[in-house]
Amino acid sequence: MEVQPSHEPPVRLRGRVRVRVGPRRDTATRDEERILTERRRNWDGPFDQRPVHGATLDDLDLKLFQQEFLPSAVAPEVLRENGRSIPEQLAALHLASPDAVPNVAGLLVLGRARV
């Protein structure tokens, strides 16, 4: 079994938080739990702004984005001056992460139907 790092640390199992630091595997100390809790704050935010790992821009209807969504969300003069790429525009409108991974909101608004 392979265990991936959690985006919402610390993770408790049977009341204990386990950590692996280098070759050491043990129950987390109070300071290690505090550090894990601080890391969690980086991920605390609206659910719809979380990137959906495994999703790509191919999962979004970019034609709908350019023809319908973008003109209704951004003023025409701003669009004329805009030199951003599509991934940058999606990130600026909070529909994808800065590294072009669609988030929950992006998939809900622009997601392609899969049959």
C-alpha positions in Angstrom: 0.0 0.0 0.0 1.3 3.5 -0.9 0.2 6.4 1.3 0.3 9.9 -0.2 0.9 13.0 1.9 -2.3 14.6 3.2 -3.4 18.1 2.2 -5.1 18.4 5.6 -2.6 17.4 8.2 -2.4 16.3 10.9 -4.2 13.0 10.2 -5.2 11.0 13.3 -5.6 7.2 13.4 -6.8 5.7 16.7 -6.0 9.0 18.4 -2.4 9.2 17.3 -0.6 11.2 14.7 2.2 9.3 13.0 5.1 11.0 11.2 8.0 9.9 9.1 11.0 12.2 9.3 13.8 10.7 7.3 14.3 7.1 8.5 12.5 7.8 11.7 8.8 6.6 12.0 7.1 7.5 15.2 4.2 9.2 17.0 4.3 12.9 16.4 5.6 15.2 19.1 3.6 18.2 20.2 5.9 20.5 18.1 5.5 18.2 15.0 1.7 18.3 15.4 1.9 22.1 15.6 3.9 22.3 12.4 1.5 20.0 10.6 -1.4 22.2 11.8 0.3 25.3 10.4 0.8 23.5 7.1 -3.0 22.8 7.0 -3.7 26.5 7.1 -2.1 26.9 3.7 -4.9 24.6 2.3 -7.7 26.1 4.3 -9.8 28.0 1.8 -13.0 27.7 -0.1 -13.6 24.1 -1.4 -14.4 25.3 -4.9 -10.9 26.9 -5.2 -9.0 23.6 -4.6 -7.3 22.2 -7.7 -8.7 18.9 -8.9 -5.6 16.8 -9.4 -5.8 14.6 -12.5 -7.9 17.2 -14.3 -6.5 19.2 -17.2 -7.6 22.1 -19.3 -8.9 19.5 -21.8 -11.7 18.9 -19.3 -12.9 22.5 -19.7 -15.0 23.9 -22.5 -12.5 26.7 -23.5 -14.7 27.8 -26.4 -17.6 28.5 -23.9 -15.0 30.3 -21.7 -13.8 32.6 -24.5 -17.2 33.3 -26.2 -19.6 33.4 -23.2 -18.0 33.5 -19.8 -15.1 35.9 -20.4 -17.1 38.6 -22.1 -19.7 38.5 -19.3 -17.1 38.5 -16.5 -14.6 41.1 -17.8 -15.2 44.6 -19.3 -14.7 44.9 -23.1 -11.9 47.5 -22.7 -10.0 45.3 -20.3 -10.3 42.3 -22.7 -8.9 44.5 -25.5 -5.8 45.4 -23.4 -5.5 41.8 -22.0 -2.3 40.1 -23.1 -2.8 37.0 -20.9 -2.9 33.4 -22.2 -6.0 31.3 -21.6 -4.4 29.5 -18.6 -3.5 32.9 -17.1 -7.1 34.2 -17.7 -8.6 31.1 -16.0 -6.3 31.5 -13.0 -7.1 35.3 -12.8 -10.8 34.4 -12.7 -10.2 31.7 -10.0 -11.3 28.8 -12.3 -7.8 27.1 -12.3 -4.7 27.2 -10.2 -1.7 29.2 -11.4 -0.1 26.1 -12.8 -3.2 25.5 -15.0 -4.9 22.8 -13.1 -8.7 23.3 -13.1 -10.3 23.7 -9.7 -13.7 22.6 -8.5 -15.3 25.9 -9.6 -13.8 25.7 -13.0 -15.1 22.2 -13.5 -18.5 23.1 -12.3 -18.8 26.2 -14.5 -16.9 25.0 -17.6 -16.6 21.3 -17.3 -17.3 19.1 -20.4 -19.9 16.4 -20.0 -18.4 12.9 -20.1 -20.6 10.1 -21.4 
